[in-house]
């Protein structure tokens, strides 16, 4: 037998060219066919040459019984050994293979159905039939289907009755998209909103932005008065708390008091607070402790002064309290601009106060969507100190038991692995934007197992503003291109003037 190395170079080149021509011919003749053994999921093959089938795309499956609509959940290249017609041995042929789900209600199996990209009108007809299935619940149009441009992506508002997890890395469009969703919730439903806003991103939810579509802006104008911002000097209300409004455990945590180690001071604090609630002079702010008659109380006041707590701008004994607003709201949407506060300690305390107040008032059963933006700072997997630990415990409690009282969470983060797992695991809706970390995506795919793995891992290639939606909000998982906002964005990035040339 003559080895290739011993053959003339021209002969080897000719044989390689012939092999490549044969392989290409075989590859081009791979038929786009799909098979389903249960009528609900399918596998398919197609030629890699001119491939028109893509992950997240909609396809028409032409069966003997008619055309059925499918969603491609994964596509990959596979190499197969195929015998050539001349008997010259096997050729390594590269083909596209993948999987998908059938979108119509029929569950009839099929074999070797022809696969082609679905036409816009076919996808639109399916989307319309899905909208009818909501049985009168309001739709939330947040954009269009990313792989079927022109077809409106409409969420089922009833899905907000389950907790929602929204995540995406920096620059993915997460905050912008959250704003679009909140606009629709305000405009299309009567659900109460409470937003913990650590970066002042949502303070403009009640202000229509310049250049917004006039017709849409006019419709939205009817709900702008429902929004009230609690924050800094330019807010509708200054963000204030009264010390007496806080949970006793939170008061002790702020003061650094341990019930065992600091037994006497802790007991004194409880006595003072009990007296306040019984009609005696109220301890509205830590500074009042310095003026108390008791030496023990004054020692607590000195502790507060040494910790810098007396200087917090948060205290407003003679001003409207955020806690009072949460208990008896004067607006349907309360934006808590904790980003306007001076210290991280104040921000942590306000977050804890909001979660605790809503939980304490749960028996009112007022349907409320609690939005926790940058949730990894509010309910982290490893709380750094006592106040955040209290917030985390309360968030876990709301995640586990809040739904029966009408408390629904929307948890938003760019660091999914840093949010407490007992909060994430209770979410039944996924709103996933670009995420490059394969580790994060693997965790998300495991927790949100109702979304096909292939769609989840496709998030690494998302452009800005594209999201994977799935769950009760969007019963059939799919890719969505988020539409334009109506309202003014609050926070902004630092201008990148440092990167300009000529310096």
C-alpha positions in Angstrom: 0.0 0.0 0.0 1.3 3.4 -1.0 1.2 6.0 1.8 0.0 9.5 1.0 3.4 10.9 2.0 4.9 8.8 -0.8 2.4 9.8 -3.5 3.1 12.7 -5.9 1.9 16.1 -4.5 -0.3 16.7 -7.5 -2.1 13.4 -7.0 -2.8 14.1 -3.3 -4.1 17.6 -4.2 -6.5 16.1 -6.8 -7.8 13.5 -4.4 -8.4 16.1 -1.7 -10.2 18.3 -4.2 -12.4 15.4 -5.2 -13.1 14.5 -1.6 -14.1 18.1 -0.8 -16.4 18.3 -3.8 -18.1 15.1 -2.8 -18.5 16.2 0.8 -19.9 19.6 -0.2 -22.3 17.9 -2.6 -23.5 15.6 0.2 -23.8 18.5 2.6 -25.8 20.6 0.3 -28.2 17.7 -0.3 -29.0 17.3 3.4 -32.8 17.8 3.5 -34.3 20.1 6.2 -36.5 17.5 8.0 -38.0 17.2 11.5 -39.4 14.3 13.5 -41.5 14.3 16.7 -42.3 11.2 18.6 -44.8 12.9 20.9 -46.1 15.8 18.9 -44.8 18.4 21.4 -41.0 18.4 20.9 -39.0 17.7 17.7 -35.5 17.1 16.5 -34.3 18.2 13.1 -31.5 18.2 10.6 -30.6 20.7 7.9 -27.8 21.7 5.6 -25.2 24.0 7.0 -24.9 25.7 3.5 -27.3 28.6 3.5 -28.7 27.6 6.9 -31.9 29.6 7.7 -32.8 27.9 11.0 -31.5 29.6 14.1 -31.8 29.2 17.8 -34.9 31.0 19.1 -36.3 31.2 15.6 -39.8 30.2 14.5 -40.2 27.4 11.9 -43.1 26.0 9.9 -43.2 22.2 10.1 -44.9 20.9 7.0 -46.4 17.5 7.9 -48.8 15.2 6.0 -51.6 16.6 8.2 -50.8 20.3 7.6 -48.4 23.0 8.8 -47.5 23.3 12.4 -45.5 26.1 14.1 -42.4 25.3 16.0 -39.8 27.2 18.0 -36.1 26.1 17.6 -34.5 25.8 21.1 -31.0 24.7 20.0 -28.9 24.4 16.8 -25.5 22.8 16.6 -23.1 21.5 14.0 -22.5 17.8 13.9 -20.1 15.6 11.9 -21.4 12.3 10.5 -19.7 9.6 8.5 -21.7 8.9 5.3 -20.9 6.2 2.7 -20.3 7.6 -0.7 -22.1 6.3 -3.8 -18.8 5.1 -5.5 -18.0 2.8 -2.6 -14.9 4.7 -1.9 -15.4 4.7 1.8 -17.1 7.1 4.2 -17.1 10.9 3.9 -17.2 13.1 7.0 -20.2 15.3 6.4 -21.0 18.3 8.5 -24.7 18.9 9.1 -26.9 21.1 11.3 -28.9 19.3 13.9 -31.1 20.6 16.7 -34.2 20.5 18.7 -37.4 22.5 19.3 -40.9 22.6 20.7 -44.2 22.5 18.8 -46.3 25.6 19.6 -49.8 24.5 18.6 -52.1 22.6 20.8 -52.2 19.3 18.7 -50.0 16.5 20.0 -49.9 14.3 16.9 -46.5 12.8 16.2 -44.9 13.3 12.8 -41.9 12.1 10.9 -39.7 13.8 8.2 -41.7 17.0 8.2 -40.2 19.6 6.0 -38.7 22.5 7.9 -38.7 26.1 6.7 -38.5 29.5 8.4 -42.0 30.6 9.5 -43.6 33.6 7.8 -44.4 36.7 9.8 -48.1 36.2 9.4 -47.9 32.6 10.6 -46.1 33.7 13.8 -48.5 36.6 14.2 -51.5 34.3 14.0 -50.1 32.1 16.7 -49.3 35.1 18.9 -52.9 36.4 18.5 -54.3 33.0 19.5 -52.1 33.0 22.5 -53.4 36.4 23.5 -57.0 35.2 23.3 -56.0 32.4 25.7 -55.4 34.9 28.5 -59.2 35.1 29.1 -59.6 38.8 29.6 -56.3 39.6 31.5 -54.5 42.7 30.3 -51.6 42.3 27.9 -48.3 44.1 28.5 -46.7 44.9 25.1 -43.0 45.3 25.8 -41.6 45.1 22.3 -41.5 42.6 19.4 -40.4 39.0 18.9 -36.7 39.2 18.2 -36.8 36.5 15.6 -40.1 37.6 14.1 -39.8 41.3 13.6 -43.1 43.1 13.6 -44.9 40.6 15.8 -45.8 42.2 19.1 -44.4 40.6 22.2 -47.1 40.8 24.8 -46.8 39.6 28.3 -49.6 38.1 30.4 -50.2 40.6 33.2 -51.6 37.7 35.3 -48.1 36.3 35.4 -47.1 39.0 37.8 -48.9 37.1 40.4 -45.8 34.9 40.5 -42.4 36.2 41.5 -40.1 37.4 38.6 -36.3 37.2 38.3 -34.7 39.7 35.9 -31.0 39.6 35.3 -28.4 40.8 32.8 -24.9 42.0 32.9 -23.9 45.7 32.8 -24.7 47.1 29.4 -27.3 44.5 28.5 -30.2 47.0 28.7 -31.6 45.6 32.0 -32.5 48.9 33.6 -34.0 50.3 30.5 -36.1 47.1 29.9 -37.3 47.1 33.5 -38.5 50.7 32.9 -40.5 49.5 29.9 -42.1 46.7 31.9 -43.0 49.1 34.8 -44.6 51.5 32.4 -46.9 48.8 31.0 -47.8 47.6 34.5 -48.8 51.2 35.4 -50.7 51.7 32.2 -52.5 48.4 31.7 -53.2 47.2 35.3 -54.3 48.5 38.7 -51.4 46.7 40.5 -49.7 48.8 43.2 -46.0 49.3 42.8 -43.3 49.8 45.3 -39.8 50.2 43.8 -36.5 50.1 45.7 -34.4 52.2 43.5 -30.7 52.2 44.5 -29.3 54.1 41.5 -32.1 56.6 41.0 -32.9 54.9 37.7 -36.7 55.0 38.0 -37.4 58.4 39.4 -38.6 59.5 36.0 -41.4 56.9 35.8 -44.0 59.7 36.2 -42.4 62.0 33.5 -42.8 61.4 29.7 -39.5 61.8 28.0 -38.8 64.3 25.2 -39.3 62.8 21.7 -41.7 60.1 22.9 -44.4 59.0 20.4 -47.2 61.6 20.9 -50.1 59.1 20.7 -48.5 56.7 23.2 -47.4 59.6 25.5 -51.0 61.0 25.6 -52.3 57.6 26.7 -49.6 57.3 29.4 -50.3 60.8 30.7 -53.4 59.4 32.4 -51.2 57.5 34.9 -48.3 59.9 35.5 -50.1 61.3 38.5 -50.1 57.8 40.1 -46.3 58.0 40.6 -44.8 59.5 43.7 -41.0 59.6 44.2 -39.5 59.6 47.8 -36.0 60.9 47.6 -33.8 64.0 47.6 -34.6 67.6 47.3 -36.1 67.3 43.8 -38.4 64.4 44.7 -42.1 64.6 45.3 -41.5 63.8 48.9 -38.3 63.9 51.0 -37.2 60.4 52.0 -37.6 60.4 55.8 -38.1 57.8 58.5 -38.9 58.2 62.2 -36.8 56.1 64.5 -39.9 54.9 66.4 -41.4 53.5 63.1 -38.7 50.9 62.8 -38.9 47.3 64.0 -37.2 47.1 67.4 -34.7 44.6 66.1 -33.8 47.0 63.3 -33.4 49.8 65.9 -31.0 47.6 67.9 -29.1 46.6 64.8 -28.6 50.2 63.7 -27.2 51.0 67.1 -25.1 47.9 67.2 -26.8 46.5 70.3 -26.7 42.8 71.0 -29.6 41.5 73.2 -27.1 39.3 75.2 -23.9 41.2 75.2 -25.5 44.6 75.7 -28.3 43.4 78.0 -28.9 46.6 79.9 -28.8 49.1 77.0 -30.9 46.7 74.9 -33.6 46.5 77.7 -33.5 50.3 78.1 -34.1 50.8 74.4 -37.1 48.4 74.5 -38.6 50.2 77.5 -38.2 53.6 75.8 -39.9 52.4 72.7 -42.7 50.8 74.6 -43.3 54.0 76.4 -43.3 55.9 73.1 -46.0 53.6 71.8 -48.0 54.0 75.0 -48.4 57.7 74.6 -45.3 59.0 76.3 -42.8 61.3 74.5 -41.8 59.7 71.3 -38.3 58.8 70.4 -38.6 60.0 66.8 -34.9 60.1 66.2 -31.7 58.8 67.9 -30.8 62.4 68.9 -33.8 62.3 71.4 -31.9 59.7 73.4 -29.2 62.3 74.3 -31.9 64.4 75.9 -33.6 61.6 77.9 -33.8 61.6 81.7 -32.3 58.2 82.0 -28.5 57.7 82.2 -28.9 54.4 80.3 -30.9 56.2 77.5 -28.2 58.9 77.3 -25.5 56.2 76.9 -27.5 54.8 74.0 -27.6 58.3 72.6 -23.8 58.6 72.9 -23.4 55.3 71.1 -25.5 56.7 68.3 -23.4 59.8 68.1 -20.2 57.9 68.1 -21.5 55.7 65.2 -22.4 58.8 63.2 -26.1 57.9 63.2 -27.2 61.3 64.5 -25.9 63.0 61.4 -28.1 60.9 59.0 -30.3 63.1 56.8 -32.8 60.2 56.9 -34.3 61.2 60.2 -37.3 63.5 59.9 -39.4 63.5 63.1 -41.6 66.3 61.9 -41.8 65.2 58.3 -44.0 62.7 56.5 -42.6 59.2 57.1 -42.1 56.6 54.3 -43.4 53.9 56.7 -46.6 55.8 57.1 -46.9 56.1 53.3 -46.4 52.4 52.8 -49.1 51.7 55.4 -51.6 54.1 54.0 -50.5 55.0 50.4 -51.4 58.2 48.8 -50.1 57.1 45.4 -50.4 53.9 43.5 -46.7 53.7 42.6 -44.1 54.6 45.3 -40.5 55.0 44.0 -38.1 54.8 46.9 -35.0 56.6 45.7 -32.5 55.1 48.2 -29.8 56.2 45.8 -30.4 59.8 47.0 -29.2 58.9 50.5 -25.8 59.9 51.7 -24.6 56.6 53.2 -24.9 52.9 52.4 -26.0 52.4 56.0 -29.1 54.6 55.4 -29.8 52.8 52.2 -29.7 49.4 53.9 -32.0 50.6 56.7 -34.6 52.0 54.2 -34.6 48.7 52.3 -35.1 46.8 55.5 -37.9 49.2 56.6 -39.8 48.8 53.3 -39.7 45.0 53.3 -40.6 44.7 57.0 -43.5 47.3 56.7 -45.0 45.5 53.6 -44.8 42.2 55.4 -46.3 43.6 58.6 -49.2 45.0 56.6 -49.7 41.8 54.6 -53.1 41.1 56.1 -54.5 44.0 54.2 -54.0 41.7 51.1 -53.4 44.7 48.8 -51.9 43.3 45.5 -48.5 44.8 45.4 -45.5 44.4 43.1 -42.3 45.0 45.1 -39.4 45.7 42.8 -35.9 45.2 44.2 -33.4 46.6 41.8 -29.8 45.6 42.4 -31.2 42.9 44.6 -27.8 41.4 45.3 -27.3 44.3 47.7 -30.8 43.9 49.4 -31.0 40.2 49.8 -27.5 38.8 49.2 -26.5 35.2 49.6 -24.0 36.2 52.2 -25.3 39.3 54.1 -22.3 41.5 55.3 -24.0 42.9 58.5 -27.1 42.7 60.7 -29.5 45.1 58.9 -28.9 43.5 55.5 -29.3 40.1 57.1 -32.7 41.2 58.4 -33.6 42.4 54.9 -32.5 39.1 53.4 -34.6 37.1 55.9 -37.6 39.2 55.2 -37.1 38.9 51.4 -36.9 35.1 51.8 -40.1 35.1 53.8 -41.9 37.2 51.2 -40.6 34.9 48.4 -41.9 31.9 50.2 -45.2 33.1 51.6 -46.0 36.5 50.1 -48.1 35.4 47.2 -51.0 34.3 49.4 -51.1 37.9 50.8 -50.8 39.6 47.4 -47.1 40.4 47.7 -45.2 39.7 44.5 -41.5 40.2 43.9 -39.6 41.5 40.9 -36.0 40.7 41.6 -33.5 42.5 39.3 -29.8 42.1 39.4 -26.6 41.8 37.3 -25.1 39.3 39.7 -27.5 36.4 39.9 -25.2 34.2 41.9 -25.0 36.8 44.7 -28.8 36.9 45.3 -30.0 34.7 48.1 -30.9 31.3 46.5 -34.0 31.0 48.5 -35.3 34.1 46.8 -34.3 33.1 43.3 -35.7 29.6 43.6 -39.2 30.9 44.4 -39.4 32.9 41.1 -41.6 31.5 38.4 -40.8 34.1 35.7 -37.5 34.6 34.0 -36.4 37.8 32.2 -32.9 37.1 31.0 -30.7 39.6 29.1 -27.1 39.2 27.9 -25.0 37.2 30.3 -21.5 36.1 29.4 -20.8 33.9 32.4 -21.4 30.3 31.6 -21.4 29.5 35.3 -24.3 32.0 35.9 -26.2 30.6 32.9 -25.8 27.0 34.1 -27.3 28.0 37.4 -30.1 29.9 35.8 -30.9 26.9 33.5 -31.0 24.6 36.5 -33.3 26.9 38.6 -35.6 27.8 35.7 -35.8 24.4 34.2 -39.0 25.2 32.4 -36.9 27.2 29.9 -35.0 25.0 27.4 -31.2 25.0 28.1 -30.4 26.0 24.6 -32.4 29.2 24.8 -30.7 30.1 28.1 -27.2 29.6 26.8 -28.0 31.7 23.7 -28.0 34.7 26.1 -24.2 35.0 25.6 -24.8 36.4 22.1 -27.7 38.8 22.8 -27.4 42.3 21.5 -28.3 45.2 23.8 -32.1 45.2 24.5 -32.8 41.6 23.7 -34.2 39.3 26.4 -35.2 35.7 26.9 -38.7 35.6 28.6 -40.4 32.6 30.1 -42.7 31.5 32.8 -46.2 32.7 33.7 -45.5 36.1 32.2 -44.6 34.5 28.8 -45.9 30.9 28.8 -43.9 29.9 25.7 -40.3 31.0 26.3 -38.8 33.1 23.5 -36.5 35.9 22.5 -37.9 39.5 22.7 -36.5 42.8 21.5 -37.6 45.4 24.1 -39.3 48.4 22.7 -38.9 52.1 23.3 -39.4 53.7 26.7 -42.0 56.5 27.2 -40.6 57.9 30.4 -37.4 59.6 31.4 -34.5 57.5 32.6 -33.0 58.6 35.9 -29.5 57.4 36.4 -26.8 57.6 33.7 -23.3 56.4 33.1 -20.2 58.7 33.4 -19.5 60.2 29.9 -16.5 58.4 28.2 -14.8 61.7 27.2 -11.6 60.3 28.6 -11.5 57.9 25.6 -11.6 60.7 23.0 -8.6 61.2 20.7 -6.4 64.3 20.5 -5.4 64.4 24.2 
